[in-house]
Structure formats: C-alpha cells, structure tokens
Amino acid sequence: MKFGIFYEHQLPRPWEDGAELKLFQNALEQVELADRLGIDHAWEVEHHFLEEYSHSSAPEVFLAAASQRTKRIRLGHGIVLLPPQYNHPARVAERIATLDLVSNGRVEFGTGESASRAELEGFGINPAERRAMWREAIEQIANMLAMDPYPGFQGKYFSMPVRNVVPKPVQKPHPPLWVACSNRETIHLAAQLGIGALTFAFVDPAEARHWVTDYYETFKRECVPVGHAVNPNVAMVTSFSIHRDHDEAVRRGMDGFRFFQFALGHHYSFGYHKPGRTNIWRQYELVRDRIGMDAMGGGTGGIGTPEEMRQHLRGFAEAGVDQTVFIQQGGKNKHEHICEALELFAAEVMPEFKEHEEERQRRKMEELAPYIEQAFKRKQWLRELSDDEIPVYPAYGNTVAEQPDLSKLPEAQRRRAEAMRRLRELVRGFAAETRAG
C-alpha cells in the first residue's frame, strides 16, 4: 500500500496577523519532510470561499512551490474543480502540463466538481449540471494534454476551435487521472471511466472492502476510458495522529480531526454562514462540549499508537486499498506534532507496508491487463486531424481592410510599416507555396 498526506489548509478563527503565512510555510515544510521520509503522495485541494475549513484556492501555486523543495514525492491535485466557470479546460490542461514539467513528471491529476453552495453560487454554476460539466471537461482536458493539435470541441458547457495546447506534460499520454468520490455511486463512475477513486468518505476497513470490490468488478466489466490511459486505483482518507502514548496521540490529533469533519458539515450540510463573520471554530467548541466529539462520526482509526495504526492500516491493505491518505493538518493541530508523527510513522509503521508494494502493483496490473485491453477497444477516440484538415488562421494584422497611407507617417514609423508589409508578402507567398506543395 502507498501513503499520502492531504491538505485543506485549515485555519480556524480567531485569525492573527501572519497566520496564513505561517500555515502555508508549515505545510511546505511538512511536504518536504514527507518527501525525505519516503511518503508517496502529497495531495492538495481546490476550494473557494470556505472560510476556516479550506484556504486552498490556488493549489497549482502551492504544488509548484512544493515541487522545488522535493525530489520524489508525487504531487496530487486532490482535486481541480472542472466546471468551466471555475477553470476553463484549456487553462487546466496548461497548468497541469506546466506543473508536470517543473516537477519532472510527478503530477497526479485529481478532478471534481464541488457540492458547496458557497462555491457553486459564487461562480454562477447550476448545481444540477455540475456533474455533466465535469464529465465534459475531463475528457477534453485529457485530449488537450495528449493530442497535437487538439482538434477543437463544440460542447454544451464550453467550446473552442482547433488549437495546439502547450506545453505538453512529461508523463505520456498525460498524468494519472483521479476523481473525488464520496459514495459508492461515484466509485462506480470512476471505475466506468478508468480513473482513480480518491475517496473522501470516512469508512472503516470492512466497508472499504465493499468499495474496493465494487470498483474493480465494475472496472473489469464496464470500463470505457475517458482518458488516453487508465489509472485503476482506490485511495482512502483517514485520520492521522500517532504517538507512543495513546492518550497523547488523542490529545494531539482528535480535536483537529473532529473540527475537520464539523467544518466540512458546516459548509456542505447543516451550517448557516455569514461571509467574513461566522466563527465556525466557536460553533464547533459549543457542539463538542455539549454532545461530545464521538457524535461527529467515525474515521478515527488513524489516531493512536504505532501498533494501533498498524492494525488500522492492515485492515485497509487486506481490503485491497491501494493508497491511504492521511488528514494530518486539521483544526488547530500543531506543526511540530505533525512532523513528529510523520517521522514516527515512517520509522515504525510504514516499512511493513512498503516491503512488498512493488510486487503487489506488478501482480495487480498483470491481472488487469486483459481487461484494460478490452476497455480501450470500447473507447471512441476523438479523431486526429490530418495536416490538410488543420485550419489556418491569419494574425489580426492581416485582417485590416485598409492599409494606411504610408507617406503621411513619420519616417521611423513608415520604415517599420514598409518592413512589416514586405514580411507579410513573403509569409503569404511561403504559405501559398506550402499549400500548393
């Protein structure tokens, strides 16, 4: 099994001067540490306007910074919001490819649509159409990353003409595709499209087994790849706080994880929010003190001693989970405690699960190989354009209806205008010869 760390960049109130600066700098230090320790992935969300819960609105910037402080760790968008009002598909393709280049081919391209009112209405997105927007965008972004040129597209939610979207990524045909999953319906969807399932439901290992079984059975039967490559993987998020003393692990990590769950529910399920004024941390404290933290659900199996963490992760491994992703930065969890826990995990827990990971991956892909071959036979590919079909468009300077009277221009401007006219004539003649040839 592989392991990842996960960032929302949570910042509970009250906010002191410099708090966001410290939050981001600490997170970069944690990713750098995780890279040195051999943790496989660092995942970063994209959210907008979700105060306290997530201050990560430009993940491509954070991941680019992390790419220059690390050598090996995979850098995951967990996720990019794909409805075009958030991000035009061509801009997403450009940013993903650029990040892949500056990271030397370490990008994981997670995708999603969001379900919060703050975000959807903030960008004027119809909630009923967000899934269709995501579906249209993800396929076309994969085409943009892989095709030279991109043949253009006339869709319901966005359209663009033939263009060669550059740069192209290091990873060919494109970085691995993922989608955020919060229930078994989206697990099926991920498998049907041949992309990784990045699950954000806090399920126990027994339930995880059902999710993994559903995913791989659906992948084998129904997969029609949405991209130019498949990424059959299931990742599960879990809490994270370990210490050799159980009670100390709980003291250091439980409150932060419970706030993570509470703030998520506030923005998505039960909250009433006044932008810039609502204090979610204070509401959390009131709920926590009145009804107890256990009322906020499960997902706490990753909090405890190294041995308790081993038992928790063995359940996921036996269920067939490919990657466990740790929510270590939540609430008011302290930077130094997070770093200590990562070091303890890498020293005393991770080696057991790393020992046979390469062999596990090899066996899995051998088993899936014939199903992948059949899946690509079912795919309808966007047709490549022949050279003769690629349209030529003139620069705007060539479309000016009337040329100015050069004799009335100052000497320097007249010389430049005459030189530009001669250049146009040469280029036009060259283009005509090329088409004739």
C-alpha positions, 0 to 999 in steps of 0.5 A: 500500500502507498501513503499520502498526506492531504491538505485543506489548509485549515485555519480556524478563527480567531485569525492573527496577523501572519497566520496564513503565512505561517500555515502555508510555510508549515505545510511546505515544510511538512511536504518536504519532510514527507518527501525525505521520509519516503511518503508517496503522495502529497495531495492538495485541494481546490476550494473557494470561499470556505472560510476556516475549513479550506484556504486552498484556492490556488493549489497549482501555486502551492504544488509548484512551490512544493515541487522545488523543495522535493525530489520524489514525492508525487504531487496530487491535485486532490482535486481541480474543480472542472466546471468551466466557470471555475477553470476553463479546460484549456487553462487546466490542461496548461497548468497541469502540463506546466506543473508536470514539467517543473516537477519532472513528471510527478503530477497526479491529476485529481478532478471534481466538481464541488457540492458547496453552495458557497462555491457553486453560487459564487461562480454562477454554476447550476448545481444540477449540471455540475456533474455533466460539466465535469464529465465534459471537461475531463475528457477534453482536458485529457485530449488537450494534454495528449493530442497535437493539435487538439482538434477543437470541441463544440460542447454544451458547457464550453467550446473552442476551435482547433488549437495546439495546447502547450506545453505538453506534460512529461508523463505520456499520454498525460498524468494519472487521472483521479476523481473525488468520490464520496459514495459508492455511486461515484466509485462506480463512475470512476471505475466506468471511466478508468480513473482513480477513486480518491475517496473522501468518505470516512469508512472503516476497513470492512466497508472499504472492502465493499468499495474496493470490490465494487470498483474493480468488478465494475472496472473489469466489466464496464470500463470505457476510458475517458482518458488516453490511459487508465489509472485503476486505483482506490485511495482512502482518507483517514485520520492521522495522529500517532504517538507512543502514548495513546492518550497523547496521540488523542490529545494531539490529533482528535480535536483537529480531526473532529473540527475537520469533519464539523467544518466540512458539515458546516459548509456542505450540510447543516451550517448557516454562514455569514461571509467574513463573520461566522466563527465556525471554530466557536460553533464547533467548541459549543457542539463538542462540549455539549454532545461530545466529539464521538457524535461527529462520526467515525474515521478515527482509526488513524489516531493512536499508537504505532501498533494501533495504526498498524492494525488500522492500516492492515485492515485497509491493505487486506481490503485491497486499498491501494493508497491511504491518505492521511488528514494530518493538518486539521483544526488547530493541530500543531506543526511540530506534532505533525512532523513528529508523527510523520517521522514516527510513522515512517520509522515504525509503521510504514516499512511493513507496508512498503516491503512488498508494494512493488510486487503487489502493483506488478501482480495487480496490473498483470491481472488487469491487463486483459481487461484494460485491453478490452476497455480501450477497444470500447473507447471512441477516440476523438479523431486526429486531424490530418495536416490538410484538415488543420485550419489556418488562421491569419494574425489580426494584422492581416485582417485590416481592410485598409492599409494606411497611407504610408507617406503621411507617417513619420519616417521611423514609423513608415520604415517599420510599416514598409518592413512589416508589409514586405514580411507579410508578402513573403509569409503569404507567398511561403504559405501559398507555396506550402499549400500548393506543395 
